[in-house]
Each structure stands twice: as structure tokens, then as C-alpha cells.
Amino acid sequence: MPVSDARKASMKKYNLTITFESKQQYAMTRLFVRLKAGKQKVIQKNTLTKFPWTEAEKTYLKNFLPTGGGMRTRQRIIEPEPEPEPEPTFDYEKDLHCDSVRDYLGSRHLYVKPNRFGAKDSISDHTKTMDKSNVNVLCRVYQTEDFREILNDTPENFNRKMTEYIIPEGFKNAGKSYEAATRKKKMAIIFTLLNEYPPAINYVKEKHDFKDYYTKLGVFSDELKTQEQADTIERIEDNPTTMSEILTNVKELFKLEDTLKKKASKTKADNLHHLLILLYTYGMFNKTIKPENISFISRLSIDKIKLINDEKQVFRGNGKFYNTKTGRLYLSGRDTSKTGYTYNYIVPKYVRDQIEASIQKFPRDYLLDTYTSSTVGRNFTKMLNKYASMINVKTNTDYRHLLETVYRVLKIDEVKLSKSIGHAPLTGKGIYKMVVSDENDDDKRQLIVDFFKSLSK
């Protein structure tokens, strides 16, 4: 069938706008889907090296390498028609008991359906614990230990019950209803089961139109995300800050780096704590410490940053690297961001010197080799609360709200700022920027400018 001119123009526009990394990820996803579905039986040897696979994925893909004995010509192999697989049978009373669902979610290690746009290689213990906790909530809302009663319900009723449910006495936030963000996490359990757990998949196919059921859940999930963002904006608007509070918080943040630097030589743990805060402060900037050079407002996924020393290394695709020879930090991935993020810049000399001293004292392969993404958040929160006196800044999310606001107050270029926080400009402005009651006070803004000038090292 010939391709129309309109289609050709659309394809050309697509190829001009999509990034190399995105094309690569789409190709990897398509290959996984074909192998999983049995539509492709073998892969070429260079497939293992032409894409940035994880080790777990490489292990899986090796099962599809050709096993021939070095023959130069290909032979057509006529395989007998496979016997039809028997229909799976399930004991729904047992397999969909809430205990069984909890056991499944708490025991899995790898994602059954690999998600090339954000999923980690393996499922963390924290995720499994949260999944089991969310099952407890769902079973409590429906007052049952039979998960079939939840799957029997329509998506509309499920959403209504979760919205109207009042948290009982004895539980956190008793007397209140669950916020949109929390309800979205509970709904995610249903998606997980319908993507991975055969008893749930088969049961829903028997009780509902599976596609319609799944689609409606997605509609409610999107609505909850919108509501979650609206709730965030409302909280921001209800808690305005001032230029003086912003300056106090920024000073406390950099004071924290100095405090932890004095402890950095005691133990490896102390040393890594200092490097963590270093990335949150001086490590934000490209080459020199100036607000206009902002390049990275730290996120939790700064674990597993591989240390390399090849000056000719060209970074592409998803990965996390720090080049000890050039000082280049490269972080690329997706996490919860649909559009993804890429940070690729050279840290200031002060940061490079601190990292070099750390590696010499404690040789290792990864910059923060004892950290996971979850411990990044916990340790950052712990150090903020222990060593700093910040105003309404207690977590990594609060930090990102603060820094987004700081650089908007300083009128940093919109595109540069959106890249540094890893979100589209409208998301950064709408979700992260705090309300500053005296934002137009030029004298107070100058005090913040003067503070950054004092940071040169």
C-alpha cells in the first residue's frame, strides 16, 4: 500500500523531533514485546551491544541468541505445529484471597512486563512493602479478605468508594479522606495485578470487558493525577513565603555543606553524606558557581552513578556516570517523568576536588556506592533536620520547591531552569514555584544575588 504525502510529511517531522535516546528506547521496547509475545524467536549477537541494556535484560536476551554450530548457510527449519496450551486454571478463592495478593506483591523481584521508560531492573523492598500496605487499605475499604469483591466492582464504584472512604480511628490521618495522590497509589495496585498477576487478569476477563475495565481505570487515574497537582498548587498558595525566608533557607543549605565537610574525613559514611549535600549545593552549577549556570536541581535518583575515567567517553541513552578526568556528570532516565530528563554538564572545580579526595581515601566504583534512591531521600531529610534550621524545608520535594523558586526570583532563563529541574516549564512554574509575597522587592532580591556571589571557591 503506497504511503501518502501527508504520512510521509508526518514521518519526516517525527524523525526530526524525536531524540536519538527516544528512538533507541522505542526499538528496545518493541524488541522486548516481540520476544515476550513469541513473534520473534532469535536475536543477532550485536543486539546485546548496540543498545544500553541492563545486566538483567542481557541475561534474559541471551536466551534468544542462535545456537547453531557455525554453519555458513541458513537452513529453513520447519517446526511441527505446537500443541495448543491448556487453558490455565485458577483457584480464585485461594489465589485472590487478600493474603495471596499480598504474598505475590511482596515476593516478586523483577517486573513481569519490563517498562523501558522508567522501571528499575528489580523491584525494591520499599516498593514491595508499600504495595502490600496498599492491599491492606483496599481490603479494609471493601471490608473483605476476598480480593474478588474488589475486582467485581466497576471502576466507577471503585473510584467512588476510595474517594468517600473516611480513615478509621487507629490509623494515620484518622477522620480524613485519602488525598488524590494517595488514592492514585491504591489504584496502581489494580494496574499492577492486571499487568502481572494471571489469576487477576483471568478473573477480570471473566467478569468484565477487560479492555473497557482497564481503560476506565486509566481515565480515573489521570483525573487523580490532575487533582493531585491541583492539591499541590493549593498547598503552595496557602503557604506563601518571603524573600527573607528564601535567603535564610539558601544560606542554611550551603552552611550544611560546610558542616558536613568538616566531618567528611571521619568515616566513609560521613564522607558520602558530604558528597550527597555537595551535589545538592555546589554541584548544581555548570563549571562555575553562578545562578545563571544552574544545571541540576537534585532528584532522588542520584544513586548508582558509575565512576569512569575515559576522556573520550560519549554519553548517550539512559545511564548515570561521573567522569573523574573531566568532571562531567551525566544522568539520563525517566523515573516518574513521561518526557524523561538528561543532565550533562561539568561540575565546578571545588566539587571535582572534593570528589577526587573522596575517591582517593575510599576507592570504589560508584560515586555514592552505599546509597539507593530511597536512602538518598531519607539521608537528605535526616541531615536537613539534624544540622540545618530551614523554614518549611524538610524533604527532597521541599528542596526542589525552594530551588525552583530561588532561580525564578533571580529571573533565570526559563528553558535552562526547566532542564535543571527535569520538568517542562509549565510544570515547574505550576507545581514547584512557591508564592513569594514580596517577590518584586528588588533590594531583597539583591541580597540573594550577593549571597551567590560570595560562594565563589
N, C-alpha and C positions, 0 to 999 in steps of 0.2 A: 504494500500500500504506500503510495508516494506521500512524502512529508510536505505539508502545506507551507507556504511562505510565512504565514503567521507563526506556525510552530517552529520553523527554523529561526525566526527572529527571537522567539521566546527562549529557545535553547541557547542562542548566542548570548542573550542578555544574562541568562543563568550562569553560563560558563565564565562570563566576565566579572560577575559579582561574587560568586561563591569562592571561598578561600581554599587554598591547597589543603589545609588541615581538614576542612569540612568534606572535601571530595574524598580524601583518604579515609575518613571515618565512615562515610556512607558506603564506600567499597567494602570496608571491613564488616560493617553490619550486614550488607547483602550476602557476603560470603557465609557468615555465621547462620543466617536464616536459611540459605540453600542447603547447607550441611545438616542443620537440625531437621529440616523437612525431608531429607533424603533425596532432594532433587540433584545434588552433586555428590559424587562418591569419592573423588580423589582431588588432591591439590598438587600444584607443582612445588618443587623443593624451594624455589626462590620466593614463594609466598610467605615463608617463615621469616624472610629477611627484608622484604620490600615494604612491610608495614611495621609500625611500632607496637607489636603485640606485648601483652604482659606475659610473665613466665607461665601462669596458669593457663592462659589461652594457647601458648605454644605447645604445652603438654597435650592439650585437647586436640590441637590441629595435627600433631604428629600421627595421630591415629588414621589420618586420611592421606598420608604420603604413599606413593606407589610402592609396591613390594616386589617388583619384577627382578629377574636375575640378570640384568644388564643387557637385555635384548635391544638390538638397534631398530627393529621394525615393530610397529604396533600391530597387534592382532585383535580382531574383533572377538570378544568373548560373549557368547550367547548364554545368558544365565536362565535357568529354569524359572518359571513363574513362581514367586514366593507364595507359600501357603497363607491364606488370609489369617491375620492375627485374631485370636478370640476377643470378643468384647470384654473389656475389663469389668470385673465385678467388685462391688464395694459393700462393706457392712456399714451403711450410713449411721446406724445407731452408735456404732463404735468409732468409726473414722471421723464423724462430725460431732462427736462429743466435745465440749469445750476443752476438756483435758487433752484430747488428741490434737486439737488445733494448736493448743499452747505448746505441746511437745514438739509438733512439727516446726513451728516458728522458732522454737528455742534450740533446735538441734541441727538445722541446716547450716552449711558452711559456704557454699558457692551459689550464686544466683542461677536458677534453672534457665532463665531467659536472659543471657548476658546483654546488658544495656551499654552499648558503646558510647553513649552520650552522658555518662556520669557515674555509672556504678563502679564501685571499687572491685578489686579482684575477689575479695572474700567479704563475708558479712561479719561485721564487728560484734563483739559480745554486747556492747552497749545497744546496738540496733536490735539484737535478739531479745534483750531484756525489755526494751521499750515495746516491741511487738507483743510480747506475752502480756505486758501490763495493759496494752490497748485491748487485747482479747478479754481480759478481766472486766474492763469497762463495758464493752459491748454486751457481754453475758449478764452484767449487772443491770444495764439499761433494759434489757429484754427479760430480766428475772428468770433466767433459764441456764441450764448447763448443756442444753441441746442446741448446737450451733445451727441446726436446720431451721429452727424458728426464725433466726435472723435472715438466713438465705431465702426463706419462704416469703418474706416481706417484699413489697415493691420498693424500688429505690426512693420513690416519693415518700412513703411511710417511714423508711429508714432515716431519711434526712429530717423528717418532721420530728420523729422521736428523739433523735440526737439533739435537735435544736431546743425542744421543750423540756428535756430532762434536767431536773434540779439535783445537784450533787448532794448526797445524803450526809448526815452527821457522821463524824469519824473519818472523813476524807478531806483532803486539801480543798480549800475554797467551798466548803460546805454551805449550802443555801444559795449558791450561784449556779448559773448555767454555763456550759462549756463555751469558750470563745471559738470563733470561726477557725483559727489556726489549730486548735486542739481537735475540733470536730473533723477537720481535714485529715489529721493523722489517724483518727479512728477509722475513717472511711478508707484510708490507704490500706488497712488490713484486708478489706474485702478485695481490693485490686490485687494485692499480693496473692491471696488464695486463688483468685480466678486466673492468675498468670502462671501459678506454680503447682497448686495442690490438686491432683487428679480427682479425689473424692468431691471437692467443692465444685470443680469445673463440671464434672459429670452431673452432679445434683442440680446445679443451676440450669443446665441444658434440659433436664427433665421437667423442671418446674416453670421455666420462663423461656422466652425468646432470648437466647444468650446474648446476641449482638445488641438487641434493644436494651436489655438489662445493663450491660456493660457501658453502652453509650450514655444512658441516663445517669449512671453513677458519675461518669466523666463530666457531664453538664453540671451536676451539683458540686463536684469537686472544684470546677472552675469558678463557680459562684462563691464558694467558700474562700477561694484564694483572693477574689476581688474584695470580699468582705474583710478578710484578714488584713489586706492593705489599707482598707478604709479605717479599720480599727487602729492600725498603726499610726495613720495620719491624725486621727482624732486624739490619740495619746500624746503625740508630738505637739499638737496645737493646744492641748490642755496643760502643757508643762513648758512654757516659754523659758528661754534662758537669756542671759545678758552678755555683753561683750566682756565685762569684767570676769564673769564666771568662766567664759571660754578661755580667757588668758590664764586664769588660775589653773584650769584643767590641763592646758598645754604645758605650763611650767611644771606641774606635778608629774606629768608623763615623762618629760626629759630628766627631771630630778630622779625619777625611779631608775632610769638607765644608769645614772651616776652612782646611785646607791648600790645597785646590783653589780656594777663593775668592780666595786671595792671588795665584793665577796667572791668574784669570779675565779680566783686562784685557789680557793679552799678545796673544792671537790668538783668532780665532773658535773654533777647535778647543778651546783651553783653556777658553773661556767655556762651550761646550756640555758639556764634561766636568764642569764645576762644576754646571751645571743638572741634569745626569743624577744626580749624587750628591745634589743638593738634593731631588730627588723621592724619593730613597731614604731621606732623613733627615727634615728639617723638613716636607717635602711629604707626609708620611704622615698629617698631622693635619688635622682639620676646624676651621678658624678659629683655634683656639688650640692651643699645643703642650702637650698633656696626654695621658697614656696612655689615659684614658677617651674621648678624641676620635680614636682611631686609625680611619682610614678607608681607607687604601690601603697594602698591603704590595706593593711594586712587582713587576711581572712584566715580561717582555721586550718585550711588545707596547706599548711607550710611544713607538714611532716614529710619524711622520705625525700628530702632534697639531696640528690646524688652529687657527691663531690667529684669533679673531673679536673684535668689539668692540660687538656689538649687545646692549644690556642686556635687551631683551625676548626674546632667544633662548630658546626652549623646546626642551630636548633630548629626542629620542625615537629609538628604534631604534638600530641599530649605528652607531658613529662615535667619533671622538676629537677633542675640542675643548677649547680653553682660552680663556675669556672675559677679555680684558685689562682690561675695565671692572669686572667684578665679582669676578674672581679665581676663578671657578668652573671646576673641572676635571671634564670628563665623558668617561669611557671606557666603551664598551659593546661587547661582542663575545662570541666563543665560544672561539676558538683550539682547544685540546685539551679544553676543558671542555664536556661534553654539556649541562649546565644553563646555561652562559653566565655572564657576570659583568657587573655595572654598577657603576661608581664615579661618584658625582655629589655633589661637595662643594666647599666654598670653602677654598682653601689659606690658611695663616696669612699675616699681613701681611709678615713677613720674606721669605717666599717670593715673594709678589707684587712686593715691591720689587726683589728680585734679578732676577726675570723682566723687569720693566719696564726696568731698567737695561740688561739684555742686549739687548732688542729695540731700544732707542734706539741702542745702539752698533753693533748688527749687524741692521739691518732685514731681515725675512723673513716668509714666510707660515706656516711651521710651527715649532713650539717647538724641536724637535731636527731641523732640516731636513737634516742630513747623515747621520743615523742610519737604519739599518734595524733590524729586530728582532734580527737576528743580530749586528750590530755593537754593539747595546746590551749584550748578554751578554759579548762579547769585551772591550769597553772597560771594563765594570764589573770584570771579572776582572783585567784588566791594572792598573787603578788600585788595587784592593784589594791585589794582590801587590806593587805598587811603593811605595805610600805608607802602608799600614797594617800593623800587626802583630797580625793576628787569629788566634784559635786555632780551627783546623779550619773556617774560613770562607773559601772561595776563589772561590766562584761564586755566581750568582744564586740557584740552588737552595739552597745553604748559607745564604744571606742569609734566604730565606723560612723555612727551618727555624728559624733563630735568632729571627726576629721573632715567629713563631707561638709559640715557647717563651717569649719575654720576656713577651708580653701574657697568656699563660695563667698564668705565675708571678705576674703582677700582678693576676690574677683579674678580667680584663676580661670584660664581658658576652659570652656565647657567640655570640649572634646577630650582634652588632657585629663580633666578631673574625672570624667566618666570612665576613661580607660583605667585610671588608677584605682577606682573602687570596683571595677568589673561589672558595671551595670550600664544600661542605656541612660542617657542624660535625664530623661523624664522620670525614670525610676529613682535615680539618685536624688533629684530635686524633690520628688513627691514623697518618697519613703524615708530618706535618710536625713534630709536637711531639717534641722530644728528651727523653731520660730525664735528669732532674736529680737527682743523688744526694742533695743536701741541700735539696730543694725546700721543706721545711717549716721551714727556718731563718728565722724572722721578722726577725732582726737583719740578715741578709744581704739579705733582700727589701727592707728599709727603705733600704738603701744604693742599690738600684736606683731606688726611688721618689725618693730625694733627688736622684739624678743628673738625673732627668727634670725635677724642679722647678728645677734650675739652668739648664735650657735656655731659659727664657723670654727672648724677644728683643723 
